[in-house]
Amino acid sequence: MSRATIILQKARKKRTEQGHPWVFASEIDRMEGEAAGGDLVNVTTAQGKYLGTGYWNPKSQITVRIVSYKPDIEMDESFFVMRFRECAAHRARFVNDSDCRLVYGEADFLPGLVVDRFGGVLVVQLLTLGMDARRDSIVKALVRVFQPAGIYERSDVGVRALEGLEERKGELYGQCPRIVEIEENGLKMEVDIVEGQKTGYFFDQRENRAATAPLMTGWGGRSGIALGPDPEGGSGDLVPLNANGKVVTFSYWDGATVLECFAHTGSFTLHACKYGAKKVTCLDVSDHAIETARRNVERNGFSDRVEFVVADAFDYLRSQAKGLDERKLRAAGGADTSKKLTDAGRTWDVVILDPPAFAKTKGAVAGACRGYKDINLQGLKLVNEGGYLVTASCSYHMAPDLFLETIAEAAVDAGKALRLIEWRAAGKDHPQILGVKEGHYLKFAIFEVRSK
């Protein structure tokens, strides 16, 4: 039986020719032949030029998703084995950790499929009809290529409704313990593959977390601590001395004070401790998240340097900023000193903001801008002079330029001058296809903060 062909309209943007794998219903002129939902179809221009082959879903606004630029392919087990081996080769070349995102949808030429590896377990998301219809072939191919102990499905996401699919989750192969230990940049942490967010963990910030290493030491001088000869003789090596010439015995005397907001499982907190932070405040609104972060901190031996706070990040930052203003006013002699000072008013050398997506739709961008401005404004107020703001956005609809403009506006209102030190995106296990804007969702920046 010959394969049906989708003929595109003449008057359309040449997105498909530029490498974008999505064909929208509004771009289609007609179909020649017949195809059921999930079947492969060939896509051509109005003039009959072949553009690619993809799977078809008439119920979705993204009606065709291109999977190949060769017309003779079949999405069978052999096809997935070939693609998975390509995915494995890419990760082996660029990713040091075995725990990583193995398959990243469109960027791995497998639109609608996500696979993460946690220890010996693979967690998969089947987001589209075309992939859902080939679940068995996908599982068999994953077993052949990666030899997992188990495969767990986390297709419990709302976007499946746009494909006419119900949400689902559960074991697909082998044994899948709920809690799995992974390793990232030499740190041990647990992942809840059953109830954790998305597939259980966010690998996309791996390199960005490592990029915070230079921020975590070099702060001892602010406390009057410097290296000098041991006053008691000893080996003759230089030792840390306080302003009174006494030896400082705390190992992390040169470390930063750090605040991580939206901590989730505490991944930035763990990295801060690994790289030498003196004290870290780990904050999340979820009790479950903080308990997970607490276990991860204990697992790595950092408990003596981390405090945990369960609170809304916006409320917490505002209360600290308000307390800081009250202390400044009191110092200037303009406040009622009969009132007891609150615990608010703290500042940190490094403030890390890694919030969830504020803009999940195009219409939510204006509100997201207000949210990003507010959270960064309050965060900037709490960074010690010459310290660092680490801030991120995972909202695709928040374009990079708009994100930077929003932070710039926050800096103006906070009376701060910012110096951009790092500007990054998702890690190498989240590659990007040129011409596919939707893959450029993560923005990550490190700013040095100075007062004007």
C-alpha distance (Angstrom), angle and dihedral (degrees) to the residues before:
residue distance angle dihedral
M1 . . .
S2 3.79 . .
R3 3.80 119.0 .
A4 3.82 119.6 -107.9
T5 3.79 118.0 -111.3
I6 3.80 128.3 -139.0
I7 3.81 112.5 -148.7
L8 3.78 114.3 -157.1
Q9 3.79 126.0 -142.0
K10 3.77 121.3 -97.4
A11 3.80 94.0 -130.8
R12 3.82 102.1 61.1
K13 3.76 139.7 105.0
K14 3.81 111.4 -88.9
R15 3.81 92.0 -121.2
T16 3.79 95.0 136.7
E17 3.79 92.3 53.1
Q18 3.82 88.6 51.8
G19 3.79 92.4 57.6
H20 3.79 102.8 -93.6
P21 3.82 109.2 143.9
W22 3.81 97.5 -155.3
V23 3.80 123.3 92.6
F24 3.80 112.4 -169.8
A25 3.79 124.8 -148.0
S26 3.81 89.5 -116.9
E27 3.82 90.4 60.5
I28 3.81 95.5 55.4
D29 3.79 121.9 96.1
R30 3.81 99.1 -177.7
M31 3.78 147.2 -38.9
E32 3.77 122.8 -115.0
G33 3.78 111.4 -154.2
E34 3.79 127.3 4.0
A35 3.79 133.8 -68.4
A36 3.79 135.3 172.9
G37 3.78 122.0 -139.2
G38 3.81 109.2 -73.7
D39 3.80 95.2 22.0
L40 3.78 122.0 128.4
V41 3.79 117.9 -105.7
N42 3.78 133.6 -178.0
V43 3.81 117.8 -121.4
T44 3.80 122.9 -146.3
T45 3.78 139.2 172.2
A46 3.79 120.4 -106.4
Q47 3.82 86.1 -96.3
G48 3.81 91.9 56.1
K49 3.82 99.1 -104.0
Y50 3.82 111.0 150.3
L51 3.82 113.0 -119.3
G52 3.78 105.5 170.3
T53 3.78 149.3 -54.2
G54 3.78 124.2 -99.9
Y55 3.76 144.0 152.1
W56 3.78 121.0 -85.5
N57 3.81 130.5 -134.1
P58 3.81 115.7 171.0
K59 3.83 90.2 -171.1
S60 3.81 92.8 63.3
Q61 3.80 128.8 75.1
I62 3.82 84.7 -138.2
T63 3.78 89.4 63.2
V64 3.81 100.0 174.7
R65 3.80 128.6 27.7
I66 3.78 114.0 -164.2
V67 3.81 115.7 -130.6
S68 3.80 101.4 167.2
Y69 3.78 143.7 16.5
K70 3.80 91.8 -144.8
P71 3.82 118.1 82.2
D72 3.81 97.9 -147.5
I73 3.82 99.8 65.1
E74 3.80 127.6 117.0
M75 3.80 123.2 -158.2
D76 3.78 94.2 -129.3
E77 3.79 131.9 130.4
S78 3.80 92.4 -79.7
F79 3.80 90.5 53.7
F80 3.80 92.0 53.7
V81 3.81 92.2 45.0
M82 3.81 89.1 55.2
R83 3.81 93.1 48.4
F84 3.80 94.1 44.2
R85 3.78 90.9 52.3
E86 3.80 88.7 53.3
C87 3.81 89.2 50.3
A88 3.80 91.1 49.6
A89 3.81 92.1 49.9
H90 3.82 91.8 52.1
R91 3.82 92.8 50.8
A92 3.80 92.4 45.1
R93 3.80 89.7 55.0
F94 3.80 99.7 44.3
V95 3.82 110.2 20.6
N96 3.80 121.4 69.5
D97 3.80 96.3 -164.9
S98 3.80 122.9 71.3
D99 3.82 88.5 -146.3
C100 3.79 104.2 79.4
R101 3.78 146.3 106.7
L102 3.79 104.6 -63.2
V103 3.81 98.7 -177.8
Y104 3.79 123.3 28.3
G105 3.78 106.3 -174.9
E106 3.77 116.4 -123.3
A107 3.81 93.1 9.6
D108 3.82 89.1 62.3
F109 3.81 92.1 42.7
L110 3.81 90.0 -107.2
P111 3.82 103.7 105.6
G112 3.77 114.3 -163.0
L113 3.81 95.9 22.4
V114 3.81 128.0 102.1
V115 3.80 124.3 176.4
D116 3.82 125.6 -178.0
R117 3.80 125.3 -175.3
F118 3.80 117.6 -140.4
G119 3.78 110.8 178.2
G120 3.80 105.4 -56.7
V121 3.80 94.1 -20.4
L122 3.79 127.9 90.3
V123 3.80 118.9 -151.5
V124 3.80 115.1 -158.6
Q125 3.78 134.8 -167.8
L126 3.80 119.2 -160.3
L127 3.78 103.5 -165.0
T128 3.81 103.1 169.4
L129 3.77 140.1 49.7
G130 3.80 92.1 -116.0
M131 3.79 92.2 57.6
D132 3.80 95.5 36.8
A133 3.80 90.2 56.8
R134 3.82 89.5 56.3
R135 3.80 98.3 47.4
D136 3.80 94.1 125.0
S137 3.81 94.1 50.6
I138 3.81 90.6 47.2
V139 3.80 92.9 51.4
K140 3.81 93.0 47.7
A141 3.81 91.6 48.4
L142 3.81 92.3 48.1
V143 3.79 90.2 52.5
R144 3.81 91.5 49.7
V145 3.80 95.5 48.7
F146 3.83 104.1 34.2
Q147 3.86 104.8 22.3
P148 3.83 94.5 -144.7
A149 3.79 124.6 -172.9
G150 3.79 87.9 -132.2
I151 3.79 144.4 -5.7
Y152 3.80 120.8 -142.7
E153 3.79 125.5 -169.8
R154 3.82 121.1 -138.3
S155 3.78 100.3 178.6
D156 3.81 89.3 139.5
V157 3.80 93.9 122.7
G158 3.78 130.9 121.9
V159 3.81 96.2 -128.0
R160 3.81 89.4 75.1
A161 3.80 88.0 72.4
L162 3.81 88.7 65.8
E163 3.80 86.9 60.6
G164 3.80 93.9 48.2
L165 3.81 91.4 -104.8
E166 3.79 133.2 130.1
E167 3.79 122.6 -128.4
R168 3.79 116.2 -101.5
K169 3.80 141.5 172.2
G170 3.79 137.8 176.3
E171 3.78 146.2 97.2
L172 3.78 117.1 -41.6
Y173 3.80 99.2 174.6
G174 3.79 140.7 7.5
Q175 3.80 124.7 -22.5
C176 3.80 121.1 -30.1
P177 3.81 117.1 -173.7
R178 3.79 112.4 -154.7
I179 3.80 94.1 -127.7
V180 3.81 116.8 49.2
E181 3.81 126.7 179.8
I182 3.80 117.2 -133.6
E183 3.79 135.2 179.2
E184 3.79 126.4 -132.9
N185 3.81 123.6 176.9
G186 3.80 89.1 -18.5
L187 3.82 94.6 -50.5
K188 3.80 125.4 119.5
M189 3.78 120.3 -137.3
E190 3.77 140.0 159.7
V191 3.78 126.5 -118.1
D192 3.80 125.6 -159.1
I193 3.81 101.6 -146.6
V194 3.82 92.9 -177.3
E195 3.80 103.7 48.3
G196 3.83 104.0 10.9
Q197 3.80 119.5 113.2
K198 3.82 115.6 -80.0
T199 3.82 104.6 -25.3
G200 3.82 91.6 -14.2
Y201 3.81 104.6 -86.0
F202 3.82 140.3 33.3
F203 3.80 110.2 -120.8
D204 3.81 93.6 171.7
Q205 3.83 93.6 87.0
R206 3.84 96.0 52.2
E207 3.83 96.7 111.4
N208 3.80 91.3 36.2
R209 3.80 91.6 56.5
A210 3.80 88.9 51.1
A211 3.82 89.5 50.0
T212 3.83 89.5 67.9
A213 3.83 91.7 68.5
P214 3.85 96.4 97.9
L215 3.82 90.6 53.7
M216 3.77 96.3 60.2
T217 3.81 102.8 70.5
G218 3.79 137.2 40.5
W219 3.81 97.6 68.3
G220 3.81 102.2 106.9
G221 3.81 93.9 94.3
R222 3.80 90.5 65.3
S223 3.79 88.2 62.9
G224 3.79 91.7 49.0
I225 3.80 93.3 -103.5
A226 3.79 120.0 139.4
L227 3.78 137.6 162.2
G228 3.79 115.6 -99.4
P229 3.80 143.4 145.9
D230 3.79 115.3 -57.9
P231 3.83 105.0 -101.8
E232 3.80 88.5 -146.9
G233 3.78 94.0 53.6
G234 3.76 103.6 -125.8
S235 3.80 119.9 151.0
G236 3.79 94.4 -19.7
D237 3.81 92.6 -112.9
L238 3.80 118.9 136.5
V239 3.80 114.1 -99.5
P240 3.82 133.0 -168.0
L241 3.80 111.8 -93.6
N242 3.80 128.2 -172.0
A243 3.80 124.3 -136.2
N244 3.82 89.7 -83.3
G245 3.79 92.5 54.3
K246 3.80 93.5 -107.6
V247 3.80 120.1 141.3
V248 3.81 113.2 -105.5
T249 3.79 109.4 -137.5
F250 3.84 99.1 -174.5
S251 3.80 105.7 107.7
Y252 3.81 94.4 -144.8
W253 3.81 97.6 49.5
D254 3.82 90.3 129.4
G255 3.80 94.8 49.5
A256 3.80 131.2 112.8
T257 3.77 128.1 -112.3
V258 3.80 106.4 -121.9
L259 3.80 136.9 -165.9
E260 3.81 117.6 -162.4
C261 3.81 114.7 -168.8
F262 3.82 123.9 -167.1
A263 3.81 86.0 21.9
H264 3.83 97.8 171.8
T265 3.83 100.6 177.3
G266 3.82 93.4 -3.6
S267 3.79 98.2 -105.8
F268 3.82 96.4 150.3
T269 3.80 89.2 44.1
L270 3.79 90.8 55.4
H271 3.78 92.0 49.5
A272 3.81 91.7 47.4
C273 3.80 89.9 54.4
K274 3.79 93.0 45.3
Y275 3.80 90.9 52.9
G276 3.81 93.9 50.7
A277 3.82 109.6 -88.3
K278 3.78 114.6 168.0
K279 3.80 98.3 -146.6
V280 3.82 131.5 -0.4
T281 3.79 128.7 -162.8
C282 3.81 108.2 -153.6
L283 3.82 113.0 -161.4
D284 3.79 134.6 -177.1
V285 3.79 134.7 148.9
S286 3.81 91.7 -130.8
D287 3.81 121.5 84.0
H288 3.81 88.6 -158.0
A289 3.80 91.8 53.5
I290 3.80 93.1 48.3
E291 3.80 92.4 48.6
T292 3.80 88.9 51.9
A293 3.81 90.1 48.2
R294 3.81 90.0 48.9
R295 3.82 91.3 54.2
N296 3.81 90.6 47.4
V297 3.80 91.0 51.2
E298 3.82 90.7 49.6
R299 3.80 90.6 46.6
N300 3.81 89.8 59.2
G301 3.81 97.0 41.4
F302 3.82 97.1 -112.5
S303 3.82 100.5 119.3
D304 3.82 94.6 114.2
R305 3.81 91.4 61.4
V306 3.81 102.7 43.2
E307 3.78 132.1 77.7
F308 3.80 120.6 -170.7
V309 3.79 127.4 -141.2
V310 3.81 126.6 -173.0
A311 3.80 105.7 -157.0
D312 3.77 145.0 113.7
A313 3.79 105.4 -84.3
F314 3.81 94.3 -138.8
D315 3.81 92.1 51.5
Y316 3.79 93.4 44.2
L317 3.80 94.8 49.8
R318 3.79 92.7 46.2
S319 3.80 92.1 49.9
Q320 3.82 91.5 50.1
A321 3.81 91.1 47.6
K322 3.81 90.7 48.3
G323 3.79 91.0 49.6
L324 3.79 90.0 49.4
D325 3.81 90.2 53.6
E326 3.81 90.4 49.3
R327 3.80 91.7 52.1
K328 3.81 91.8 48.9
L329 3.80 90.4 49.5
R330 3.79 91.6 49.2
A331 3.80 91.3 48.7
A332 3.79 88.6 53.7
G333 3.82 90.9 51.7
G334 3.78 95.4 -111.2
A335 3.80 102.1 114.3
D336 3.78 139.5 74.1
T337 3.81 103.5 -97.6
S338 3.79 92.4 -168.3
K339 3.79 88.9 77.5
K340 3.78 116.8 85.2
L341 3.79 116.0 -113.8
T342 3.79 115.0 -116.1
D343 3.79 124.3 -130.7
A344 3.80 88.7 -105.2
G345 3.77 121.7 100.0
R346 3.80 101.0 74.4
T347 3.78 124.3 149.1
W348 3.79 132.6 -162.3
D349 3.80 137.6 -155.4
V350 3.81 91.1 -129.1
V351 3.80 127.1 26.1
I352 3.82 117.1 -168.6
L353 3.81 121.1 -161.6
D354 3.82 116.8 -174.9
P355 3.81 104.3 158.5
P356 3.81 127.7 175.2
A357 3.80 118.0 -100.2
F358 3.80 110.4 -63.6
A359 3.83 93.3 -173.2
K360 3.80 113.4 49.5
T361 3.80 92.9 158.1
K362 3.79 134.6 34.8
G363 3.78 90.0 -112.3
A364 3.80 91.4 58.1
V365 3.82 95.5 60.5
A366 3.81 96.6 96.8
G367 3.79 91.8 52.6
A368 3.79 90.4 44.1
C369 3.81 90.8 54.2
R370 3.79 89.3 55.2
G371 3.79 90.5 48.6
Y372 3.81 94.5 48.2
K373 3.79 91.4 45.5
D374 3.79 93.0 50.3
I375 3.79 96.2 46.6
N376 3.81 92.7 46.8
L377 3.82 92.6 43.5
Q378 3.80 92.1 55.2
G379 3.79 91.8 41.6
L380 3.81 92.2 51.8
K381 3.79 90.8 53.9
L382 3.80 89.9 58.6
V383 3.81 98.8 50.6
N384 3.79 113.8 103.9
E385 3.81 115.5 -119.5
G386 3.79 108.6 -75.6
G387 3.79 91.3 11.0
Y388 3.79 128.4 124.4
L389 3.78 138.9 -99.8
V390 3.80 113.9 -153.7
T391 3.79 108.8 -166.2
A392 3.79 137.1 169.6
S393 3.79 143.2 -179.1
C394 3.80 124.7 -160.0
S395 3.82 93.5 -177.0
Y396 3.81 108.7 118.5
H397 3.82 91.0 -160.4
M398 3.82 89.4 57.1
A399 3.81 98.4 84.2
P400 3.83 117.0 -147.0
D401 3.81 94.0 -112.3
L402 3.79 91.3 48.7
F403 3.80 91.4 49.4
L404 3.81 91.4 52.3
E405 3.81 91.3 46.0
T406 3.81 90.0 52.0
I407 3.81 92.2 51.4
A408 3.81 89.9 46.9
E409 3.82 89.6 54.5
A410 3.80 89.9 49.6
A411 3.80 90.1 51.2
V412 3.82 91.5 52.5
D413 3.81 91.6 51.9
A414 3.82 91.2 46.4
G415 3.80 92.2 48.9
K416 3.79 92.1 -120.8
A417 3.79 134.6 138.4
L418 3.80 113.2 -144.3
R419 3.77 128.7 -153.8
L420 3.81 114.4 -162.4
I421 3.82 109.9 -131.8
E422 3.83 102.1 166.1
W423 3.81 133.8 17.1
R424 3.79 114.0 -177.2
A425 3.80 144.5 157.5
A426 3.81 134.3 -156.1
G427 3.80 119.8 -39.3
K428 3.76 130.2 -93.3
D429 3.79 93.6 -89.9
H430 3.83 85.0 62.7
P431 3.83 100.5 57.4
Q432 3.80 121.6 -179.3
I433 3.78 129.1 -132.1
L434 3.77 112.7 -138.0
G435 3.78 108.8 -114.9
V436 3.83 94.4 28.0
K437 3.79 104.6 103.0
E438 3.79 92.3 178.1
G439 3.82 89.9 70.9
H440 3.82 91.8 59.7
Y441 3.78 94.7 76.1
L442 3.83 104.5 125.4
K443 3.80 121.4 77.8
F444 3.80 118.8 -178.3
A445 3.79 126.5 179.3
I446 3.79 139.3 174.1
F447 3.82 116.4 -156.5
E448 3.77 130.6 -173.4
V449 3.81 107.2 -135.6
R450 3.79 124.4 -143.6
S451 3.77 131.6 167.6
K452 3.79 119.9 -114.8
